[in-house]
Amino acid sequence: MTGKKIKIMTLSDHPLSPSGVGTQTRYIIEGMLKTGKYEFISLGGAIKHDQYNPSKTEEYGDQWLIFPVDGYGTQDQVRSMIWKYKPDILWFMTDPRFWGWLWDMDNEIRAQMPMIYYHVWDNFPAPEFNTPRYRSNDHIACISKVTHSIIQELTPDITNSYVPHAVDGDIFVPIPEDQVEKFHDEHFPDDKFGEKVVFFWSNRNARRKQSGTLIWWFKEFLEEVGHDKARLIMHTEPKDVHGQDLLQIAAHLGLDNREVIFSTKKLPLTILPLFYSLADCTINISDAEGFGLATLESLACGTPIIVNMTGGLQEQVTDGEDTFGIGIEPASKAIIGSQEVPYIYEDRISKEDFIAAMKKIYDMTREERKELGLRGRQHVLKSYNFDNYIQKWDEIFTDTYNTHGSWENRKGFKPYTFGEI
């Protein structure tokens, strides 16, 4: 590599948005910029924009230009940006269902530069219907071990790597108890700090997240331990059009004494650790989950988790030897699908196993829960730390650039294949 900076064009959620995809995109970009070896052009999508003028950050200026787009952009927008800015690498992230239009023009793009896809797939069986999409990339980075196994099974000849998400260790830390108590008293003055066991859920209110099921089962849990003994805080939009009406469910179940509290405001990252530290346990029982960033953030803050043993959640709750919460094995695995995704496992846990897991957390002492969570924090620091994350992406970008080149020195790509007819 010469002294020139590697120019990377990214397509993803807006990198300054609070979504998991947006946050991880920003982490990668900022980490690369700090090395002094890169510059970025980002198409920021997946949110409603007030205006579409390009923007810069105060810290990085012209080294990082951000262009708001609807959806994830269009073919013409990508063409325009490529020929105007001549990036060396095209990088994109999130579910493959969103990128068919981009892979339709892969010959056009890859004639000039390599494509790197940061991929997640929730579950087995290996999606053979995705194979042509996988073959439209020069490198596939995999967010979970499940995804990495799938890529190695379907397209082992495409260079690939396992690169799980990371959390910012300067932000997601255990908060001192006096600060947590002050936060509690400001927001929950109706009870004394520490007298209720607090469960936290931070997700989008969408079907696969099982948000309505969680409230229904939490009511049954309260019937066993007492309505004044535990609280569920749900950081979500209770009337999301893609989910259930959670307010209606809570009202129907008679949970009208703040047994379930909804946090609906978009929170800055600096506030989330207070919620995680206030909680005794964070929950994610999605029937399909590529990774699950909230539970990783929870562990980083020293709070244990209850999760469905599906997708990326299972590698968070255990390292194969120790556990950092309670992993619930699915009670059923049903093949579901659609016209676009013909088949995938949907992992459902049972009510009995879930309530038993909540009771196990409930029956622990505060010190036992804290010890369990701090072991989880060590797991995060070892396996999902920021330094390793940035180093890995630096290696991927540098190796891809050196191996495949771009524009005048593009190597190893043929826009055609030979086969028998």
C-alpha positions as CSV (number, residue, x, y, z in Angstrom):
1,M,0.0,0.0,0.0
2,T,1.2,3.5,-0.9
3,G,0.8,6.7,1.1
4,K,-2.6,7.3,-0.4
5,K,-5.7,7.0,1.8
6,I,-8.1,4.2,1.0
7,K,-11.5,5.7,0.1
8,I,-14.5,3.7,1.2
9,M,-18.1,4.2,0.3
10,T,-20.6,2.8,2.8
11,L,-24.3,2.0,2.4
12,S,-26.3,1.4,5.6
13,D,-28.6,3.0,8.1
14,H,-27.6,6.6,8.6
15,P,-24.3,6.2,10.6
16,L,-25.4,9.0,13.1
17,S,-28.7,7.3,13.8
18,P,-29.2,5.3,17.0
19,S,-30.1,2.0,15.3
20,G,-27.8,-1.0,15.8
21,V,-26.8,-1.0,12.2
22,G,-26.2,2.8,12.3
23,T,-24.2,2.6,15.5
24,Q,-21.9,-0.2,14.3
25,T,-21.4,1.6,11.0
26,R,-20.3,4.7,12.9
27,Y,-18.0,2.7,15.2
28,I,-16.2,1.2,12.1
29,I,-15.9,4.5,10.3
30,E,-14.6,6.5,13.3
31,G,-12.2,3.7,14.2
32,M,-10.8,3.7,10.6
33,L,-10.6,7.4,10.4
34,K,-8.5,7.5,13.6
35,T,-5.9,5.4,11.9
36,G,-5.3,8.1,9.4
37,K,-5.4,5.6,6.6
38,Y,-8.9,6.1,5.3
39,E,-11.6,8.5,4.1
40,F,-15.3,7.8,3.7
41,I,-18.4,8.7,1.7
42,S,-21.6,7.4,3.4
43,L,-25.1,7.0,2.0
44,G,-27.2,7.2,5.2
45,G,-30.6,5.6,4.9
46,A,-33.4,3.8,6.7
47,I,-34.7,6.9,8.5
48,K,-36.9,9.8,7.6
49,H,-34.8,12.9,6.7
50,D,-35.7,16.5,7.4
51,Q,-33.4,17.5,4.5
52,Y,-31.1,15.9,2.0
53,N,-28.1,18.1,2.0
54,P,-24.7,16.4,2.5
55,S,-23.2,16.8,5.9
56,K,-19.8,16.5,7.7
57,T,-18.8,15.9,11.2
58,E,-16.9,18.6,13.1
59,E,-14.2,16.2,14.0
60,Y,-13.5,14.7,10.6
61,G,-14.6,17.3,8.1
62,D,-13.9,16.4,4.5
63,Q,-12.6,13.0,5.5
64,W,-16.2,11.8,6.0
65,L,-19.0,13.0,3.8
66,I,-22.6,11.8,4.6
67,F,-25.4,11.9,2.1
68,P,-29.0,11.3,3.3
69,V,-31.0,8.9,1.1
70,D,-34.4,7.3,1.2
71,G,-34.3,3.5,1.8
72,Y,-30.7,2.6,1.2
73,G,-30.4,4.5,-2.0
74,T,-30.9,3.7,-5.7
75,Q,-28.8,2.3,-8.5
76,D,-28.5,5.8,-10.1
77,Q,-27.4,7.3,-6.8
78,V,-24.8,4.7,-6.4
79,R,-23.6,5.1,-10.0
80,S,-23.4,8.9,-9.5
81,M,-21.4,8.7,-6.2
82,I,-19.0,6.0,-7.6
83,W,-18.1,8.0,-10.7
84,K,-17.9,11.3,-8.8
85,Y,-15.8,10.2,-5.8
86,K,-14.1,7.0,-7.2
87,P,-14.1,5.0,-4.0
88,D,-11.6,2.1,-3.7
89,I,-14.1,-0.1,-1.8
90,L,-17.8,-0.4,-1.5
91,W,-18.9,-1.5,1.9
92,F,-22.5,-2.3,2.9
93,M,-24.4,-3.9,5.8
94,T,-27.6,-5.4,7.0
95,D,-30.1,-8.1,5.9
96,P,-29.6,-9.3,2.3
97,R,-33.3,-8.8,1.5
98,F,-32.5,-5.0,1.2
99,W,-29.6,-5.4,-1.3
100,G,-31.0,-7.2,-4.3
101,W,-31.0,-4.0,-6.4
102,L,-27.3,-3.5,-5.5
103,W,-26.2,-7.0,-6.4
104,D,-28.1,-6.6,-9.7
105,M,-25.4,-4.1,-10.6
106,D,-22.4,-6.0,-9.1
107,N,-20.6,-6.5,-12.5
108,E,-20.8,-2.8,-13.0
109,I,-19.5,-1.9,-9.5
110,R,-16.9,-4.7,-9.2
111,A,-15.3,-3.9,-12.5
112,Q,-14.0,-0.8,-10.7
113,M,-13.7,-1.8,-7.0
114,P,-14.3,-4.7,-4.6
115,M,-17.5,-5.1,-2.6
116,I,-17.4,-6.0,1.1
117,Y,-20.6,-7.2,2.7
118,Y,-21.1,-7.2,6.5
119,H,-23.6,-9.9,6.8
120,V,-26.0,-11.5,9.3
121,W,-28.4,-14.3,8.9
122,D,-30.6,-15.4,11.8
123,N,-30.7,-19.1,11.6
124,F,-30.3,-22.4,9.7
125,P,-31.0,-24.2,7.4
126,A,-28.3,-22.7,5.3
127,P,-30.1,-20.4,2.8
128,E,-29.0,-21.8,-0.6
129,F,-31.3,-19.2,-2.2
130,N,-28.8,-16.5,-1.1
131,T,-25.8,-18.2,-2.8
132,P,-25.9,-16.0,-5.9
133,R,-26.0,-12.9,-3.6
134,Y,-23.0,-14.2,-1.6
135,R,-21.1,-14.7,-4.9
136,S,-21.6,-11.1,-5.8
137,N,-19.0,-10.0,-3.1
138,D,-15.3,-10.0,-2.8
139,H,-15.3,-10.4,1.0
140,I,-18.1,-11.3,3.5
141,A,-17.7,-10.4,7.1
142,C,-20.0,-12.3,9.4
143,I,-21.6,-10.8,12.5
144,S,-22.4,-14.1,14.2
145,K,-21.0,-17.6,14.4
146,V,-24.2,-18.9,12.8
147,T,-23.7,-16.6,9.8
148,H,-20.0,-17.6,9.5
149,S,-20.9,-21.3,9.5
150,I,-23.5,-20.6,6.8
151,I,-21.1,-18.7,4.6
152,Q,-18.4,-21.3,5.0
153,E,-20.9,-24.0,4.0
154,L,-22.4,-22.3,0.9
155,T,-19.5,-20.2,-0.5
156,P,-16.2,-21.3,1.1
157,D,-14.3,-19.9,-1.9
158,I,-15.4,-16.3,-1.2
159,T,-13.0,-14.8,1.4
160,N,-14.9,-14.5,4.7
161,S,-14.3,-13.7,8.3
162,Y,-16.1,-13.7,11.7
163,V,-16.4,-10.1,13.0
164,P,-19.0,-9.9,15.8
165,H,-20.4,-6.5,16.9
166,A,-18.6,-4.6,19.6
167,V,-19.6,-2.1,22.2
168,D,-17.9,1.2,23.2
169,G,-16.1,0.3,26.4
170,D,-15.9,4.0,27.4
171,I,-19.7,4.3,27.4
172,F,-21.1,0.9,28.3
173,V,-19.7,0.5,31.8
174,P,-21.2,-0.4,35.2
175,I,-22.6,2.8,36.7
176,P,-21.8,3.5,40.4
177,E,-24.7,2.6,42.6
178,D,-25.2,6.1,44.0
179,Q,-25.8,7.4,40.5
180,V,-28.1,4.5,39.7
181,E,-30.1,5.2,42.8
182,K,-30.4,8.9,41.9
183,F,-31.6,8.0,38.4
184,H,-34.1,5.6,39.9
185,D,-35.5,8.1,42.4
186,E,-35.9,10.7,39.6
187,H,-37.8,8.4,37.3
188,F,-39.5,5.9,39.6
189,P,-40.4,7.8,42.8
190,D,-43.3,5.4,43.5
191,D,-41.1,2.8,45.1
192,K,-37.9,2.5,47.0
193,F,-34.7,1.8,45.2
194,G,-33.8,-1.9,45.2
195,E,-37.2,-3.2,46.6
196,K,-38.3,-4.5,43.2
197,V,-36.5,-6.8,40.8
198,V,-36.2,-4.9,37.5
199,F,-36.3,-6.5,34.1
200,F,-35.3,-4.5,31.1
201,W,-36.2,-5.0,27.4
202,S,-34.8,-2.8,24.7
203,N,-35.9,-3.7,21.1
204,R,-38.0,-2.6,18.3
205,N,-41.6,-3.6,18.8
206,A,-41.8,-6.0,15.9
207,R,-43.4,-9.5,15.5
208,R,-40.2,-11.6,15.8
209,K,-39.2,-9.8,19.0
210,Q,-42.1,-11.4,20.9
211,S,-43.0,-8.1,22.7
212,G,-46.6,-9.0,23.3
213,T,-45.7,-12.5,24.5
214,L,-43.2,-11.0,27.0
215,I,-45.9,-8.8,28.6
216,W,-48.4,-11.7,28.7
217,W,-45.8,-14.1,30.4
218,F,-44.6,-11.3,32.7
219,K,-48.1,-11.0,34.0
220,E,-48.1,-14.7,34.8
221,F,-44.7,-14.4,36.5
222,L,-46.2,-11.6,38.7
223,E,-49.1,-13.8,39.7
224,E,-46.5,-16.2,41.2
225,V,-44.2,-13.7,42.9
226,G,-46.5,-10.7,43.5
227,H,-47.4,-7.6,41.5
228,D,-45.4,-5.4,43.9
229,K,-42.2,-7.5,43.6
230,A,-41.0,-6.9,40.1
231,R,-41.1,-4.4,37.2
232,L,-40.6,-4.6,33.5
233,I,-39.2,-1.6,31.7
234,M,-39.7,-1.8,27.9
235,H,-37.6,0.7,25.8
236,T,-39.6,0.7,22.6
237,E,-42.5,2.2,20.7
238,P,-45.6,0.5,22.0
239,K,-47.7,1.4,19.0
240,D,-45.1,0.6,16.2
241,V,-47.0,-0.3,13.1
242,H,-44.8,-3.4,12.6
243,G,-45.6,-4.7,16.1
244,Q,-48.5,-5.2,18.6
245,D,-50.3,-2.5,20.5
246,L,-48.5,-3.1,23.7
247,L,-50.5,-0.5,25.6
248,Q,-53.7,-2.4,24.8
249,I,-52.1,-5.7,25.9
250,A,-51.0,-4.2,29.2
251,A,-54.4,-2.6,29.8
252,H,-56.2,-5.9,29.0
253,L,-54.0,-7.7,31.5
254,G,-54.7,-5.2,34.2
255,L,-51.1,-4.1,34.5
256,D,-52.1,-0.5,35.4
257,N,-50.0,0.0,38.5
258,R,-46.7,0.6,36.7
259,E,-45.8,-3.1,36.6
260,V,-44.9,-2.4,33.0
261,I,-43.3,0.9,32.1
262,F,-42.7,2.1,28.5
263,S,-39.7,4.2,27.7
264,T,-40.5,5.8,24.3
265,K,-38.0,8.6,23.9
266,K,-34.9,8.1,21.8
267,L,-32.1,8.0,24.3
268,P,-28.5,9.1,23.8
269,L,-26.0,6.3,24.3
270,T,-24.8,7.9,27.5
271,I,-28.2,7.4,29.2
272,L,-28.6,3.7,28.2
273,P,-26.0,2.5,30.7
274,L,-28.1,3.9,33.5
275,F,-31.0,1.8,32.4
276,Y,-28.9,-1.3,32.1
277,S,-27.3,-0.7,35.5
278,L,-30.7,0.0,37.1
279,A,-32.0,-3.4,35.7
280,D,-31.3,-6.7,37.5
281,C,-31.6,-8.5,34.1
282,T,-32.0,-7.7,30.4
283,I,-34.3,-9.9,28.3
284,N,-34.4,-10.9,24.6
285,I,-36.6,-13.7,23.6
286,S,-36.8,-13.0,19.8
287,D,-37.7,-16.1,17.7
288,A,-34.9,-15.0,15.3
289,E,-32.1,-12.7,16.2
290,G,-29.0,-12.1,14.1
291,F,-27.0,-10.7,17.0
292,G,-29.0,-8.6,19.6
293,L,-27.0,-5.6,20.5
294,A,-28.9,-4.6,23.6
295,T,-28.0,-7.8,25.5
296,L,-24.3,-7.2,24.6
297,E,-24.5,-3.6,25.9
298,S,-26.2,-5.0,29.1
299,L,-23.4,-7.4,29.7
300,A,-20.9,-4.7,29.2
301,C,-22.6,-2.7,31.9
302,G,-22.4,-5.8,34.2
303,T,-26.1,-6.8,34.0
304,P,-26.9,-10.5,33.3
305,I,-29.3,-11.5,30.5
306,I,-32.1,-14.0,29.7
307,V,-32.1,-14.9,26.0
308,N,-33.4,-17.4,23.5
309,M,-30.6,-19.7,22.4
310,T,-30.9,-18.5,18.8
311,G,-28.7,-16.6,16.3
312,G,-26.1,-14.4,17.9
313,L,-27.7,-14.4,21.3
314,Q,-26.4,-17.8,22.2
315,E,-22.8,-16.8,21.8
316,Q,-23.3,-13.8,24.2
317,V,-24.8,-15.7,27.1
318,T,-22.1,-18.4,27.2
319,D,-18.5,-18.9,26.1
320,G,-19.0,-22.6,26.0
321,E,-17.8,-23.0,29.6
322,D,-19.2,-20.3,31.7
323,T,-22.7,-18.6,31.5
324,F,-23.5,-14.9,32.0
325,G,-27.3,-15.2,32.5
326,I,-29.8,-17.8,31.4
327,G,-30.0,-19.2,27.9
328,I,-33.3,-20.9,27.1
329,E,-33.3,-23.6,24.5
330,P,-36.1,-23.3,22.0
331,A,-39.1,-25.6,22.8
332,S,-40.0,-25.7,19.1
333,K,-38.3,-25.0,15.7
334,A,-40.7,-24.4,12.9
335,I,-39.7,-23.8,9.3
336,I,-41.3,-20.5,8.2
337,G,-40.7,-18.3,5.2
338,S,-42.1,-16.1,2.5
339,Q,-41.7,-15.6,-1.3
340,E,-38.4,-13.8,-0.7
341,V,-37.1,-16.1,2.1
342,P,-38.4,-19.6,1.3
343,Y,-37.3,-21.2,4.5
344,I,-35.7,-20.4,7.9
345,Y,-36.1,-21.8,11.4
346,E,-38.2,-19.8,13.8
347,D,-37.1,-20.7,17.3
348,R,-39.8,-20.4,20.0
349,I,-39.3,-20.8,23.7
350,S,-42.0,-22.1,26.1
351,K,-43.8,-20.0,28.7
352,E,-42.8,-22.5,31.4
353,D,-39.1,-22.2,30.6
354,F,-39.2,-18.4,30.4
355,I,-41.0,-18.0,33.7
356,A,-38.6,-20.5,35.3
357,A,-35.7,-18.4,34.0
358,M,-37.2,-15.2,35.5
359,K,-37.8,-16.9,38.8
360,K,-34.2,-18.0,38.9
361,I,-33.0,-14.4,38.4
362,Y,-35.6,-13.2,40.9
363,D,-34.5,-15.7,43.6
364,M,-30.9,-14.7,43.4
365,T,-29.5,-12.1,45.8
366,R,-28.6,-8.7,44.5
367,E,-24.9,-9.7,45.0
368,E,-25.3,-13.0,43.0
369,R,-26.9,-11.1,40.1
370,K,-24.1,-8.5,40.2
371,E,-21.4,-11.2,40.2
372,L,-23.1,-13.0,37.3
373,G,-23.3,-9.8,35.3
374,L,-19.6,-8.9,36.0
375,R,-18.5,-12.2,34.7
376,G,-20.5,-11.3,31.6
377,R,-18.7,-8.0,31.4
378,Q,-15.4,-9.8,31.4
379,H,-16.7,-12.0,28.5
380,V,-17.6,-8.8,26.5
381,L,-14.2,-7.3,27.2
382,K,-12.4,-10.4,26.0
383,S,-14.5,-11.3,23.0
384,Y,-16.3,-8.1,21.8
385,N,-13.9,-5.4,22.7
386,F,-13.4,-2.2,20.6
387,D,-9.7,-2.6,19.9
388,N,-10.1,-6.0,18.4
389,Y,-13.1,-4.8,16.3
390,I,-11.2,-1.9,14.8
391,Q,-8.0,-3.9,14.2
392,K,-10.0,-6.6,12.4
393,W,-11.8,-4.1,10.1
394,D,-8.5,-2.4,9.4
395,E,-7.0,-5.8,8.3
396,I,-10.1,-6.6,6.2
397,F,-10.0,-3.2,4.4
398,T,-6.2,-3.2,3.9
399,D,-6.1,-6.8,2.7
400,T,-9.0,-6.4,0.4
401,Y,-7.5,-3.2,-1.2
402,N,-4.0,-4.8,-1.5
403,T,-5.4,-8.1,-3.0
404,H,-8.1,-6.7,-5.3
405,G,-7.0,-3.2,-6.1
406,S,-9.4,-0.7,-7.6
407,W,-10.0,1.3,-10.8
408,E,-6.6,1.3,-12.7
409,N,-5.1,-1.5,-10.7
410,R,-8.3,-3.7,-10.2
411,K,-7.3,-7.3,-9.9
412,G,-8.9,-10.8,-9.9
413,F,-12.4,-9.9,-11.1
414,K,-14.0,-11.2,-14.3
415,P,-17.4,-10.0,-15.3
416,Y,-18.2,-13.4,-16.9
417,T,-18.0,-17.1,-16.1
418,F,-17.7,-20.2,-18.4
419,G,-20.1,-23.1,-18.0
420,E,-21.7,-25.9,-19.9
421,I,-25.0,-25.4,-21.6
